[in-house]
Amino acid sequence: MSEIVYFDHAATTPVRPEVRDAMSPFLSSEAYGNPSSGHRAGREAQAALDRARSRIADALGCAAGHVIFTSGGTEADNLAVLGTALRAHLEGRAFRAIVARTEHKAILDAAGAVERLGGEAVLLDVDRTGQIAMDAYRDALARGAAVASVMWVNNETGVTHDVVGLAELARDAGVPFHTDAVQAVGKVPSDLGGTAIALASISGHKLGAPKGIGALIMRVPDLIEPLIHGGGQQGGVRPGTENVAGAVGLGEAVALAVAERPAAMERVRDLKHLLAAELTAAVPGLEITDAADGAPHILHVTIPEIDGSALLTHLDQAGIACSTGSACASGRVGPSHVLVAMGTANDWNGSALRLSLAPTTTRADVDALLRRMPDVIDRVRVLTAALRGET
């Protein structure tokens, strides 16, 4: 089997050595205390949590007390959408969540839960570039809501949103604004300081930290009704004994990613543009989906006249790791909800691919992909035509 060429960093990243080293003491008998305990071992664990919060806060331009550790981005998104809506409902305010149709499923399904509990989910349409309909957004804000949520960077297409401007409109309407920043931190400028963003979600395994750790940044107090009860940790917003090792790893990963971002992402963007140009030249009919000003690490393409599931299988056999979209929606048949919402899903009879890069991606990786992928696509096109009875 060919050596794996990994272009699925938007799904997950390898744990960075620096992160692993920072976590190591908290995964051994060296530092094992419960941060809620009053003895020395507990105090040391609590101090480690405090340092992790401070590192994340310094990197993102917020206060350490704003950082609430979670099990990942999905839990943070649910806290932000469902938690705010439940608090509003209990306080007699608008039991309504405003979200874009192209959001991550964690946001869309949390908004669906609001609706099932008797509230309302307002789903904002997007145009063919993936940008939300601003008139509809303003109208929805004017009706009142517990929260408005628009992701900073789309996890499938790399489309970026002006979340700073959207947050200002929401604040002026008295609606807390949340952004899923999972694909933004370390990739695009994401300083929350001076913005009207009330809530932001991050996830460790997109940044070189392990799976199972994330955070919700809550910059406005008393917005959320807890979804988990017991223990009282983290102000009761997300109780339960904290994952100290994971928090330490997340703090290290966020600090490194944000500090390295300007130089690292400039190089990543250059590799993405090279890859886009070479693939467009080598693969007939291939089109680039994401805009020129999209996120630097995600290249989304569409390829006509090809079966998507067969393509992924053959790419995997050729040692190429990529995806058709979000890893959280694997096993899906047909175009993703993102492309359907953008109105582009019926423009081509083929497959979409997401190729996602990282600071560890090299020119050699790009060259290896370019050597293998065009031939795989040609073979699968022939196979697709045969399966469809075409000549």
Secondary structure, 3 states (H helix, E strand, C coil): CCCCEECECCCCCCCCHHHHHHHHHHHCCCCCCCCCCCCHHHHHHHHHHHHHHHHHHHHHCCCHHHEEEECCHHHHHHHHHHHHHHHHHHCCCCCEEEEECCCCHHHHHHHHHHHHCCCEEEEECECCCCCECHHHHHHHHHHCCCEEECCCECCCCCCECCHHHHHHHHHHCCCCEEEECCCCCCCCCCCCCCCCCCEEEEEHHHCCCCCCCEEEEECCCCCCCCCCCCCCHHHHCCCCCCCHHHHHHHHHHHHHHHHHHHHHHHHHHHHHHHHHHHHHHHCCCCEECCCCCCCCCEEEEEEECCCHHHHHHHHHHCCEECECCCHHHCCCCCCCHHHHHHCCCCCCCEEEEEEECCCCCCHHHHHHHHHHHHHHHHHHHHHHHHHCCCC
